[in-house]
Amino acid sequence: MRLDAVAAELRPRNSWEATDLGATMLRRWPGPVYRAWFALALPLFVLLHLLCWGHWWLVPWLLWWLKPLLDRAPLYVLGHALFGDVPDRRRFWRELPDLLRCQALAALTWRRFDPARSFHVPVTQLEGLAGKVRRRRLRDLGQPGRGPAVWLTVICAHLEIGLDLALIALAWMLIPDFVDLEWYELLDDAEPWGQLWLNAVGFCGMSLVEPFYVAAGFALYLNRRTWLEAWDLELGFRRLAARLAQTRPAAVVVGLALGAALWVGQPSVGFAADAASDGDLELDIVKMRCEQWRTRVAELADSTDPVQRALAETLRDPELRACVVEERWRWRDRPERPAVEKPVADGALARGFAAGVEYALWFALGLLAAVAAWRLWRQPVTLRGRRPRRVLAKPALTLGRNDPTAPPAADLGEAAWRLWTAGQPREALRALYQGSLAGLATRHGLPVSPSATEEDCLRLAAARLNDAKLLEFFRRLTRVWQATAYAHRPPDETGARALCAEWPRHFVVPAGSSP
Amino acid sequence: MPNPALLDTVRHVETPEGITLKLRVAGPMARALAWGMDSLIRYGALWGLSMGLVLLGWAGLGVWLITLFLLEWFYPVVFEIYADGATPGKKALGLQVVLANGAPVDWPAALIRNLLRAVDFLPAFYGFGVVALLVSRDFQRLGDLAAGTLVIYRDPPAKPLALPPGPALPPPLPLSAAEQQELIAFAERGSVLNPERQEELAALLADCTSGLRGVAAVERLRAHARWLVGERT
């Protein structure tokens, strides 16, 4: 199992969320899961009918009884798919006999009535545990996973019955009136055909719910392990470690089988070898260490002790392999050529199909042209009657400031005072502020952009103006304007009067002199 | 940063401010349980009411039928609007109804999603609803799809950090936000993880713990976590 290949976001969830993840898994791999389910369940359904010929009422009970075996197929697919390895058909069929044989008796007898079956089955099937070890493992996984699993069983049983009834109701709704059938006849199992119909409905309901049940139970199991073993942290730490290894210059960690290295118990064989990314010396060191590793494993394999042999077997697993040295020849300057895709075999069938598609496309084009021509001929009005698109005028900037292009009027101070006395303090201050900006832009050459905020203007003025008095006035005016405009707190009358009176002193150029 | 290729039941909603909200969408199990609870409450109330109304004869039956109608159609609507998007059953399971953009559910949405319950109930016992729930991306039944609503898990109230006491040490190198969170979570979940597992995890970060081993490495990581949450000793 490689955690970095896991296809689901691992984080500790609450149990209900975990079952939702199960539903999401089922939605992600519906094809493989349902194929596996039907590959097993459908033949069994037919077979049971053949075996119980004349006693078809037995079939639903037997199917229900055999559910633990049927569940193994979806769980097998999900268990592999989740770790990035969706099993193909051939492997599935090859492994199916073992899958069904493993602890079948227990699953069908005393464990059949385990209310948390979906949660416990992964321990048996995926971890391959049995007997006392299995019991201890279940105890370790613990109670918090079990309660929701029981609820899962209860809810899925209800869902299944509900869906069966829904299917019957749907069939009854879709049967036309002229068919002489009453609804209760759909529930009649006296006739063999009625029984077969009910069996089929039950089978459909079961097929809808059972893979979900398995997936949800599997997700509960995963979630419990994520809690207990902090899989999310392991992934995060591995990523962090990889990042750290990358940031260290010229040092490449060749293989990180820490646990394995400890097991072998020979510290001189440093499996976590650091080596420079290039250079023959480092390559030699790596090769030497690989060689050491291989000899060590070979020694273990040759040993008489079965434990050591088992250890060697484990260490040979590709996922635990400490290092791989790959050497190959390559042209020095030529980039590697991408593999050329094999052309599809062009049989007569394929050509015929292509021609058919081509004709169909031409025909569709012709049809489209004909329809277009007909529409044009019949209803040219619809094309003519288009209204021209209206372009909305850009709204003038009335709030705040406008773009100052002309110097301010000389009597702005008095005009503003008039506005103030007319009870429009906001307008008055706006006039003063805009006038100041216009003055700063035209007289003092301040490059005020239309999108500048008050603070921008102030900063610009502070940077560009030499006149400390003017700057002080502008700052005071800006603050007063901001308080009025945004906080609706106009200054008192003396303050406003002072501003109006002072304004011409800074911005009105005496007649005759020019800047 | 969430990897979109990984399976998860989280729906990401980006607000105009550029903040990504994570809505943990609730699926069939929790919703079925909440529905069961609500049904028990409703029918329990109706049963209790019928005990009293039976004394009134036909008039009592009339009142009872009206109550039945109101409870059947408007019980969820009223609770979803006035009780924070949750009927009592949903509240018990920690669920909440919200609009698809994460906003609180409004009148039109609540009405639509609960009137269309009738469609979800078709052909019998929520057949269409269950299938829609299992098939749709965010576990929406038909009513949810029509109203543009989601049923999500309400986030539990934030708990104070529970780091084991001890010295605090700055981490030896700058860490990203996610990495910091992982370190803090490692320290916080000390009570859940068994000691051997913690040592295994700490061994992964040999670069961070400057070669410490075993319990010492675990302690070093915890010290970094304490530093990250702002403790200084």
Interface residues (C-beta under 8 A of the other chain):
Chain A: V6 A7 A8 E9 N14 W16 E17 T19 D20 L21 A23 T24 M25 L26 R27 R28 P148 W151 L152 I155 H158 L159 I161 G162 L163 L165 A166 L167 I168 A169 L170 W172 M173 L208 F212 A216 W227 L228 E229 A230 D232 L233 E234 G236 F237 R238 R239 L240 A241 L244 A245 T247 R248 L258 G259
Chain B: P2 N3 A5 L6 L7 D8 T9 V10 R24 V25 A26 G27 P28 M29 A30 A32 L33 L93 G94 L122 P123 A124 F125 Y126 G127 F128 V130 V131 L134 V135 R137 F139 Y153 L173 L175 A178 E179 E182 A185 F186 R189 V192 L193 N194 R197 E200 L201 A203 L204 L205 A206 D207 C208
